């Protein structure tokens, strides 16, 4: 029952006065505000409570805080009558928490952000957010930048708890190289910008991150130059695409350019909006090209005018081995992004420092234009190592003892930190132990377990085999570790006590954002993980893994969402049996594993990488049989072809002499328009790749990008084929559809396509003479939101009248149409008149015209597609025909390859002419901006031009224009013929 509270006008004024009294109070005691006696008005207090929220307080005290929207409204009211500064100057009675910082900001007091604690910075940030509209322009943005930089420096100092020891020479050399004139170290070409590249290599624990932390601190403070540090061990960079890299890059630039912090953050938020709106994480070249252009367009919109790249900038890429683990395709993405920073975004004085255990010299030679300089961070020199060890041991070792330990155990900083802690715990006799370097890690491991700082002996068991777990909670101790360790049933109180004891071992675990979750230290864990599996407790370790699988799979990890819990379950399952994962789960697991993958049995890590479609190491390739090894190498070539859109597939002239074709061969022949080369081997290829399930499940990111689709398209385009050649392939698809049925063919975050649906639609491409090899029933959702779903609706052999019946509630997302074409525009006006279908057509027409008035760009077009609602055709399937046809992305490979023979100035001429003739043409696909893109990456520029031309119904015109300016017109002519033939085949039914 809701009680309405009637408040008189006079009481409303009193309520407003109370609000103004507490506007600078983070929280307050309401009885103090209204009076502690019986004199306060309970009705008024109850009405005031509707503007507040309760706050947790000790000893059952009652405290309230103003609701955020109410607080802002009060500030606006005070500001409107010029009373805000007056009130701030007289020190109101109710002031506490972030309200104190609100007063300091309004009084224009100087605030040294770097001296504030994390809690104080949090309150200051809240105060600045409330006062953003009431402070001089740029004040809150400058404060935000200062706080982010202070947090960054605090994080960097974690890597330097004792300062940098023994690396002075390396640091000076690194500083000298980073600040050198880029023109002195190489270039991409005579007239192009130049970039310094320095590679920092070294084994795990050698101190690379500490060296880079000192570099970032000194360089930023001494030279007042922006230094951006991207750590590829961060979850946000698990997929190193241009959008994700630029988000991180822009946010860090904002720390160094407070005056431009707002547009930089707007740019980052715009890209995050695209990512959060269900953008695919596919690495297909078409999607990468489109997303890269959207990033460029957003940069032009928010940031380009400020010339942020004109000053020297340092870019630090840390933990680069995480990229190497994921394969060459992701290396190419990073290389392309770095080049775009130099050439497209204007960072002409860029110095790049790359850190990792091993680094690809050839890749960064291409980036630098010459061989990059290299710094190898090895063991500390003997004298420095002894000094560092004594510091870690709190000077409990003599110089001689420290040198003796260094001589026996080496100068690796991580090893020395562990030794120092053991010495502090009373292991001074380590100095006389006679251990060789090879036994050092095993020795330390044993000592660490024996010298835990606890009186509870069970804590040692939690550390071993508990280190196989990445996360520790009281529930995990009780549900996962207790039984394998023979601890018997543990109650909540006992498991909580053990958890608290474990939390005290700060060198073994580190806290998380939750007080009930600990993480095992990653550096120590990776150092010890292999040694654990060389011990005599393998069966016990396996029992822990199985218990963890059960724990995470059964939903007991309440603090995790289902996806994160399943990831942890898959992680532990990987250590006890061979993985059998679909692509999306496998790639997520690879990214989550990081360097832990090196601790797996080689055959098992090879299997996981295969399922994740990332490159195998040489050792992993050696575990494969000859045929499987050959297939894996073909998959590698295919991945490189997709991300580079070049002839990265190393195919020889003997391709037609082979007994069978690989998937990479199909992709190459399709791009060349060699339809006969595909159809000749089609049956053999499909037999091998389908009946053996090679490349079937999750074969491609979409149906129209799969090799199955390419083979069937080749039959459509190869006019020399006869029915006798087609029938065996049709029968094969029929039998495979019956055998595999609803097994997944395409796994996407938004939709799934089963094998039977894929084979039905693929066979529908070349079905002749009304032959019906399938009996299909339309049982999918009526909203066609992707090109794949459109193909299923158009090509699956539905019973007579079934397609029209399915269209009774048909809704189609506008993004699958050529919605910028003149034909589409005219059809919209026709369909949205009073005799038309509904008002959605008129709404979409208005949105498209708004696009023109806003100045069309790739970013605006993408935003329009993301925000569009499906168009309803209410049973009028023939109306779809009037809208001018669907996009044809499956033909981009052959068109792109043909257009590579057209001079780039001709492509620019076509784009410029189209922009002049059509107001819908995006402004960043014409003129100097597009010329730069074509000069830097012709393949990506062609992909963007091709998709824009398709969106506007101008691909045939583009191909014909290219034919007028090239000597050999055959590739363009083949592409044009294929385009026209597929358009006819996909003509929507009447």
N, C-alpha and C positions, 0 to 999 in steps of 0.2 A: 504494500500500500504506500503510495507516494503522497506526502503531505505538502500542500501548497503553502508557502510562507508569504503573507502579505506584509510588505514593508512600505511604510508611508514615505512621502517625498522627503520629509525632514530626516527620517531615518536613513534614506539613501545618501543624503549628504554626509551623515555621520559615518556610514559605511565607507564612503570614499575617503573620509578623513582617516579612518583606521587603516585603510589600504596604504595611504601615503605614509603613515607612521612606520609601517613595517616593510616598505619597498626596498630598504637596504639591509634587511635581515634575512639571512639564509634560512633561519628558522626562529620561532618565537613561542613563548608559553602563552596561550590565549587568555588564561585567567589573569595574567599580569597585564595584558593589553586592555582587558575589559574591567579590571578591578577584582581584587581577591575577596571582597566581602559579598554580601547578598544584594548589593546595590546594582550590579550589572544586569542589563536587559537580556534575558535568556533568548527571546525571540530574535533580537538583533545579533546575538552571538551565533545563533543557529543559522541565520541568513548569511553571516560572514563566513561560516564554515564551508558554504557551497563554493566559495572562491579559493579555498585552501585544500591542501592535502596533508594527511598525517605523516609525521616523521618518526622513525624509530628513536627512542630515547631510553637511557638507563633508568632503572629503579621505577619502572612504570610511570614515568613522567609523561605528561601530555605536551607534545610540541607540534606546531603546524608550520607549513611553508606556503607562500602564495603560489597558486598555479602559474605556470610560465606565461601563458597568454594573458592572464590577469596582470602579472608584474609588468609585462611590456605595455599593456594598455595604461597602467598607472604612470609609467615613465613618459608615455606619449602625452598624457593629460598634463603632467607637470611641465613638460617641455613646451606645450602649446601656450601655457600662460607664463612662460619664462621663469618658472619657479624651481626648475631642476637644479641649476647651479646654486641657487640660493639655499635650497634645502641641503645640498651637499656641503655647503660651507659652514653650516651651524651645528654640525655633529649631531645627527638625530639620536634619540634615545635607544631605539631598537636597531642596532648595527652588529653584525657578526658574520663569520664565514666569508663567502665571496662578496658580501655586501661591503666589507672593509676595502676590498680591491675596487669595487665600483666607485667608492668615494675617492680613492687615490687617483683613479683614471679621470674622474670628473674634475678633480683639482689640478690636473696636469702634472702630477708628481713624477719625477724620474724613477724608473723601476729597473733595477739591475736583474734581469731575468735569470742570468746564469748562476746567481747566488741562491736562487729559490729552490726549495725541495720539490719533489714531484707532486706532493699534496698541495703545496702553495701554487705551483704552476697550474694545477687543475682548477683551483678556485679562481685564479687570474683569468684563465681561458673562459670560464663560465661568465665571469663579470664582463669580459670584452664582448662576448656574444650577446648579452642582454643590452649592452650600451652601443652596439655597432652603429646604429642609426643616429646616435646622439653625440658621437665623438667626431673630431675633425677627420676629413677624408684621409684614409690610409693608416690611421692610428691602430685600429684593431688588426689590420692585415700585417702591419709591421710587428706588432706584438706576437701574432701567431707565428711569423717567420722566426722571430727570436727564440720563442719557446721550442719550436721544432729543432732549431739548430742546437739549443742547449741540451735537448734530449739526445740528439745525435752525438754530441761530444761526450755526454755521460756514457752512452753505449760504447763509444770508441775507447774510453778510458778503462772499461771493463777488460779490454784486451791488453791493457798496459797497467796492471795493478802495481808493478814495481818499476815502471818506466822501461824504456828500451835499453837493453844491455847488450853490448858487443856487436851492435849493428850500425855503429856510427858511419863507417866507411860506405856500407851499402846504402844507408839513408842519404848521405851526401851525393852519392852517384845518382841515386834515383831522383832526388830533387833537381840535380843539374840537368838530367835528361828530360825531365818533365817540363822544366821551364825553358828548354832550348827553343830556338826559332824553328818552327816546323819546316821551313824551307831548306834547312840544312840536312834533313834526314830522308828525303825522298818524296815522291808524289805519284799520283795516278797519271799525270800528263803534264805537259809544259805549262798550260794555262789554267790548271786546276788547283784548288786548295790543297794543302798538305796536312798530314797528321803525324805526330809523334806516336810511336807504339813501343812500349816497354813490357816485356814478359817477365813475370816474377814466378819462378818455379821452386819446388821443394817438396819433400815428403811431408806426410801428415805430422803435425806437431812441431814443425821446424820454425814456426814464428812468422809465417807470411802475413797472416792477418794483423799481427802486432806491428809489423813493419808498415803495412798499409795504413793502419790506424794512426800511427805517428805522422805519416806522410800527409794524410787528410787534415789532421789538426794543425800541423806546421804550415802547410801550403795555404790553407784558408786564412790563417791568422797573419802570416808574414807577408803574403803577396796580395791579399784581399781579392782572390780569384775564386770563382765558384768551383767547388769540387763535388762531383756527384758520384756516389758509391752505390753500385747495384750488386747485391749479393744473390747469386743464382741458387743458393740454398734456401732462399725465401719462397714460401708457397705462392706468393703473388707472381713470381717469375718462373713457375713450373713450366709454363708454355711461353717461350721467349719470342712472342709475336710483337710486331711494331706497336700495336695498341697498348699492350701491357708494359712494354719497355718505356714508351713515351709517357705513360701515366706516372711511373716511378721517377723518370727523368724530370718531368715538369714539377712534381711535388718537391723534389730536392732543390731544383733551381729557385723555387719560391722562397726557400730559406735564405738564399744569397741575394735575391733581388726583392727586398720587401716592397719597393715602390711598384713592382709589377706582380706582386703575389696574387692579387685578386684575379687578373686574367689567366694566370698560369693555373690557378686552382679551378677556375671555370672550365678551362680546357680539359683538365684531368677529370672533372665531374662529367663533362659531356661524353668523354670516352667510356667512363664507368657506366654511364646510362646505357650506352650501346651494348656493353658487355652484360649488364644486368638484364637486358631485354631479350635474352635468349640467343644472342649471337653465337654462331657455331665456333668451336675451337678447332675446326678442321684446318689442316695445312694444305688444302688444295690450292693450286696457284690462282684460280679464279677468285676464291674468297680472300686470299692473302692480298692480291692486287687491289681488290675493292676496299678492303679494310685499310690498307696502307694509304689509299687515296682519301678515304674518309678522315684518317688521322691528319693528313696533310691539309685537307680543307678546314678542319677544326683549328689547326695551328694558324692558318691564314686568318681565320675569323677572329681569334682571340689574342694571338701573341706575335705574329710576324712583324707588325709595325714597330715593335720596340727594339729590334736588332740585337736580341740577346746573345747571339753568337759572335758578335764583333770583338768581344774581349776574350783573352785566352781562357779556356775551360779545361778542367781535368776530369776525365771519366775513368773511374775505377771499376773494373769488372772482377769481383771476388768469387772464389769457389767455382771457377770456370769448369772444373772437372765434372760438375753436375750436368753441364751442357754436353760434354763429350760422352757421358754415359748414355745420353738419349739419341746419339747418332748424328751422322753427317747432315741430315736434312735440317736439324735445328741449328747446326753450325752455320748453314747457309742463311738462315733467317737472321741470325745475329750479325753476320757479315753485311747483309743487305741493309740492316738497320743502321749500322755504323756509317756505311757509305751515305745513306740518306741524311744523317746528321751533318756530315761535312758538306754535301752538295746541295741538298734540298732545303735544309733548315738553317743554313748559313753559319754553322759552327766551324769556320774556316781555320781557327787556331785551336784545334782540339788535340789534346794529349791524352793518350789512352794507356792505362796501366791494367794489365791482365794478370790475374793470380790463379794458380792451380798447380796440382801435383805434376801434371804433364800438360803441355799446350801445343796446339797445331801450328807449327812455325810457318807452314806454307800459307795457311789461311790469313794470318796476320801480316805476312809479307805482301799479300795482295792488298790488304787494307792500307798498309803504310807506303806501298809503292817501292819498297826496298826491304832488305832483311831487318827485322826489328832488333832492338837491343835486348839483351837478356841478362837477368840477375838470378843466380841460383842461390837460394837461401838454404844452406846446409847446416851442419852442426855449428854451434858456437865455437869460436877459437878457445883453446884450452884455458887461457887465463880468464877470459870473459865467462866461460862456462863455469869455472870454479867460483867466480864472484857471484854469478847468478844463483848458483846452488846455495851458497852461503846466505844470500838474501832470502831464498825460499825457506831455508832452515832456521831463520831468525838468528843467524850468527852462532848457532850451536856447534858448528864445525870449524876446526882450524883450517888454515889455508892448505896445509899438507893433506888433511883428510879429504877436503873438497877435491883437490887435484887427483887424489887416488881414486875417488869415486868416478870422476869424469873420465879418467884413463880406462876404468873398467867398463863403464856403462855408456860412454859417449856423451856428446854435447847437445843432443836433441832437447830443446827447451821443455817439451811436454814430459819427457822422461825425467828431466831435472826437477820439474815441479813436483812430480810424484815422489821422487827421492827426498826432496826437501820436506814434504809433509810427513813422510815416514820418520825422518830424523827428528822432526819436532815432536813426533809421538813417542820418541824414546828409542829409536833404532840406531843409536850411534855406532854399534858394532858393524853396521853395513860397510864401514871403511875397510875391514879386514876380510870380508867375504871374497873368496877367489872365484869370481864368475867371469866368464867370457862374454863378449858383446852379444853373441847369439842367444844366450840364456837370460839376458837382462830383463826382457819383458816378462818372461815366465816367472822369474825371480820376484820382480816387483808385484806382479799379480798375486803371488802367494803372500807376500808381505802385507799388501793392502788388506787382504781378507783377514789376516791375523791381527791387524792393528786397528780395527774399528773402534771408534770412541763410544763405547757403550758397555754397560754391564749385563745386557741381555744377550745371551749367546745365540738366540734365534736370528738376530739382526744379520749376523754373518751369513746365515743360510739365505736370507732375503737378498743379499748381494750376489750370491752365487748358489743357485742359477738364476736369481732374479734379474740379473743384467740382460737376459735375453728379452725382457720386456722393455718396451720404450716408455711406458707410462706406469706409474704406481699410484694406487688409491687404497684407502682402507678396505674397500670392497674387493679389490683385486687380491690383496693379501689374504683375505678370508676365502674367496671363491676360486682363485687360480693357484696360489702358491701353497696353501696349507696342506692339501692332500699329497701332491708330489714330494713335499719336504717331510712328510710324515709327522706333521704337527698336530694332527687330530682336529676336531671341530674348534673353530675360533669364534668367540662372541664378538659383538660389535665393539665393546669396550677394549678387549684385548687387541683386536686388529687396529683400532685407533691408536692404542699405545705404541704398537710396533711401528705404525706409520710415523708417529711423532718422533720416535727414536731414529728412524731412517732419515727423516727430514733434517736431523742435526748433522748428518754426514755430508757437509756442504761440498766436499770435493767429489762426492759420488753422485749426488743428485742436485738438481736445480729446480727452483719453484716455478710454477706456472701462474697464469692469471687467476686461477682458482686455488683457495687454500687447501682444498681436498685432493689436489692432483700434483704429483711430482714427476719430473722427467729425469731419466738417467742422463748424465752428462754425455753428450755425443762424442767428444774427443776420446774420453776414457773408454766408452762403450765399444767404439770401433777398434781401439787398440787391443781390447781384451777379448772381443767376440770370437776371433779365430782360436785363441788359446783355450777358450772354454770348450770348443768342440774337439780339441786335441786331448782333453782330459778324460778321466775314466767315468764321467757322469753323463754320458750322452743319452742314456735311457731316461735319466731324470730330466734332462733338458727337453727331450721330446714330450715327456708327460706335461711339462709346464706349457709347451706350445699347444698341445691338444686341449688343455684346460682353458687356455686363453681363447682358442677358437670357439669353444663352447660358450664361454663367457660373453664374448662380443656378438656371437651369432644369435644368442637367445635374448638379446635386449637388456642385459643386466647393467650395461654401462649407461646409466641414465643421463650422465652429463654429456653424452655424445649424441649427435643425430644419427639416423639409421645409416646414412652413407658413410660417415666417418667410422662408425662401429664396424661396418662390413669391411672397410679398408684395413682396419686393425686385424680383423679375423683373417682376411686373405694374407696379410703380412705373416702371421704366425703359421698359417697353413703351408706357406711356401717353404718353411724350414723342415717340414716333416713329410711332404710328398710333392710330386711333380705338379705344377700348376695346370689347371684347365680353365682358363678365364677368357671371357669375351674381350674384345679389343678395349672398350672403354674402361673396364675394370683393370685390365692388364697395364695399360699406360698409366693409370692413376697409381697403381702399385709401384711401378718403376720409378715414378717421380717421388713417391713417398719414401722408397728405399734409399735413394741417393747412393752414397758410397757403400752402404750396407750390402749392396748386391754382390760386392766382391767377396763377401763372407759365405756366400752360398756355394754348394757344389757346382762346378763349372757346367755340367750338363743341365742342371736345373735352371741356372741363370740364363743359359742359352735358350731354353724352352720359354722362359718368361719373356725374354726380349723378342722372340719370334712372335708371340701372341700380342705383344705391345707394338709390333711393327717398328722397332728401332734396331739400329745396327748392332751386330754381334762383334765381340772382340775376336782377335785371331785365335785365342785359346778356345773360345766357345765354338767358333767355326770348325775347329779340329775335332769336336765331339760329334759332328754330323756325318752322316753317310755321304757318298759322292753325289747322289741325285739331290738329296735335301740341301747339301751345301750349294749346289748349282742354283737351286730354286731360291735360296736365301740371297745369293748374290744378285739374282734377277730382281728380287724384291727391293734390294738396295738401289739398283739402278732406277727402278720405277719410282721410288720415293724421291730420289734426286731429280728425276725428270719433272715430277709434279711441283716441287717447290721452286725449281729454277726455270722451267718452261724453256729450256735450251735443249740441244741435242746431247744432254748429259748421259743418255743411254748409249753406252759404247757398243754399237751394233756394227757388225762387219758386213761386207758385200755378199757374204755367203748366206745371208738370212733365208733366202728362198730355197737353199739347198738342204736346210735342216729337216729332220724327220718331223719335228713338232715345233710349235712356237711357245715362247714364254709369255707371261703377262706383260713384261716390258716390251717384248717384240710387238704385241698387239697395239700397245699404246703408240709405239713409234710408227708402225705402218698406218695406223688410223690418222695420226697427225700428218703423214705424208699424203693421205688420200689414196693409198694403195689398197683399194677395196678387194681386188682380185687376190692380192697376197694374203689377205685375211680369210676370204671365203674358201680358198684352196685348202687351208689347214684348219678350218673352223671346227669340223667334227672331231678331229683328233685333239685339238686344244680343249674343247668343251668336255670331251670324254675324260681327259686326264684331270682337268681342273674342277669338274663338278662331281664326277662319280667317286673321286678320291677325297672330296671335300677340301681340296687345296684351294685356298682363297675364296671359299664360299661364305662362311659365316663372317659377317662384317667385312666383306671383300672390299667395299668402297664406302666413302662417306655418304654416297647416295646411289640410287639405282642408275641414274643417267650418267654417272661417272664410272660405272663398273665396266669391266672388260666384257662381261656378258652382253651388255647393251651395245658396246662397240662392235662386237661380232655380228649381232643381229642387224645393226644399222648398215654394216658392210653388205649384207645380203640385199638390203633395200636399195643401196646405191650401185651395186654391181649389176649392170644391165645384161652382162653376158651369162649370168647363171641361168640354169634351167631348173624345172621342177624336180628333176631327178637328183640334182645336187642339193636342193633345199630340204627335200623330204627326210633324209637321215637326221638332219639337225632338228627338224620339227619333232620327229619321233623321240629323239633323245630328250628334248625338253619336256615332252609329254610324260615319259617314263620317270624322269627325275622329279617332276612335279608330284607325281603319284607317290614316289618313294619318300621324298623329303617333306611334302605337305606344308605344315605350318612352321617348320624350322625357320629360324630367322635368317634373312639374307642381308638386310640393312638394319643396323641398330643405330638409332638416332635419339637424341634427348627428347625430341618432340613426337616422333612416330616410329613405328616398326613396319617393315615390309617382309612378308614371309616368302619362302622360296617359291611356293606355288603362285603367288601373286606376281613375283618378279618374272617367272618363266612365261606366265600367261601374257603379260604385257610385252615382253621381249619378242615372243613369237608373233604377237599382233603386229609388229613392225613390218614383217615380210609375208604375212599370210596372204595367199592368193586364191582366187576362184571360190571364195566363200567357204573354204575349208575350216571346219571347227574342230580343233584338237582338244578343246577343253570345254567344260560346262561351268561357267563362272557365275557366282552369286555375289552381288554387291552388298557386303555386310560391314563396310567401313563407315566412319562418321561422315556426314554429308558435307562437312566443311573441307574444301580442298585448299590447304594452306602451303603446299610445296609443289615444285615441279614434278617430283616423283609421284605424288598423289594425283596430279592432273594426268600424268601418263597412264596410271592405272585406270582411271575413269574413262579415258579415251580409247584405250587399246585392249583391255581385257574383253574377251568374247562373251558379253552378256547375252542372255536370251532376248528374242525380239521384244521390243517395248520395255525391256528392263532398264535400259539406260535412261529413257525418258521418265520412267517411274522413279528411278533413283534421283532424278533431277527435281522431283516435286518439292523437296526441301533443300535443294542444292544451294550452298553458299561457297563463294570463291574469294580467296584473299586477293586484293588488287595487285600485290607484288608479283604474281605469276603472269600478269598481262603486260603488254607493251603500253603502259599507261601514259607514256609521254608522246605517243604517236598522234598525228592529226586524225587518223581513222578512229582511234579510241575516243578522242575528244568529241568528234562529231556524233559518235554513237551514244556517248553519255547524254548529250543534249536531247537526242531522239528518245532515249529510254527514260529520261526523267521528266518528260512532259506529262500532262494530266492523264494521257492514255498509256503512259509507260508503266514500269513495274512498281517502283517505290521511290521514296525521297532519298534513299542512300546514294543513288546515282548523282543526284544534284549536290549532295553533301561532298561527295568525292570530287566532283568537278570543281566545286568552290575551293577545296583544299589544294587542288593542282594549280588553280589560278593564283592562289596565295603564294605558292612556290615561286611563280614568276615575279610577283611583286616584291618578294623577299630577296630576289637575286639567286637564281638556281645554282647549286653547287652539289658535289657528291655527298657532302655531309647532310645537306638539307634533304636531298632525295632519300637518303637512307633513313633519316628521321621520319620522313613522310611515310615510308613503308612500314616502319616499326609501329607507328601510331595508327595505321589504317585498320578499319574494321572490315570484316568480310562483306562482300556484296551478295545480297539475296536475289535469286532468280525465280523463286516462287513457281517452279515447274516449267518456266519458259526457257528450256535448254537452248532453243534456237537463238536466244538473245546473246549467248556467248559468242556466236559466230560474228555478230555485228561489231564486237569490240576489237576486232583486228588481230586476233591470234595470241598465242602464248609465247613466252621466251623460249629460246632454243640453246641452252647452255651446253648440251651434249656435242654441239658442232663447233664450239670455241676452239678445241685443239687443232682441227684441220684449218680453220680460218686463221688462227693465230700463226700457225706455221707458214701458211701461204703469204700472209701480210709481212712476215719477216723479210721477204724478198723485195718489199717496197721501200724505197728510200724514206728515211724518217722525215725529211722536209716535205715529202708528198703527204704523209699521214698528217703532219701538222697543218698543211694547206687544207686538207679535207675538213679537219676539225674546226679550223678557223672559219671556213666558209659556212659550215653548218651552224656555228655559233652566231654568225651574222644573220643567217636566214631564219633561225628558229629561236624564239625567246626562251624555250624550255631547255636549250642546250646548256649544261653546267659550265660555269665560267672558268673552272679550274681544269677543264679538258679542252683548252684552247689557249693561244697566246703564249707568253713567256713561261708561265708556270708549267704548261704541258710540254713545251720544248725542253725545259730542264729535265722533266721526267723521262722523255724519250731519249735524251742524251745519256742519262745515267743508267737507266735500265729499260732497254727497248722492249723486252718481253713484257714487263709489267705495264708499260705504257700502252702496248698493243692490247693487253687484256682489258684495261680500263676503257680504251676507245671502243673495243668490241662490245663490251657489255652496255655502254651508253648508247651505241648505235643500235643494238638489239632493243633496248628499252624504247627507242624512238622509231623503230621500224626502218632503220636505215642501213642495215648490214649489206643487203644487195647493192645499194648505192656505194658503200665503202669499197666493196670488192670490185665493182665495175670501175670506180675511180682509180683503184690501184692497177687494174689491167691496162689503163690508158698510159701508165707511166712506167711499165716494166717490159722488158724484151720477151721473157718467157712467161706467158700468161697462163700456162697450163695449170699450175697449182691453184691460182685464183679461180680459174674457170671450174675446176673440179669442186672447189669449196662452194662456189655459187650454185652449181647444179645440185649438190647435196642439200644445200639450204632450201632451194625451191622444192625439191622432192620431199623432204621431211615436212615442210610446211603443208604440202598437199595431203600427206599421210595423216597429219595431226589436225586437219581441218575439223573443227567441232561439228558434231552431228546436228542436223536440222531438227 
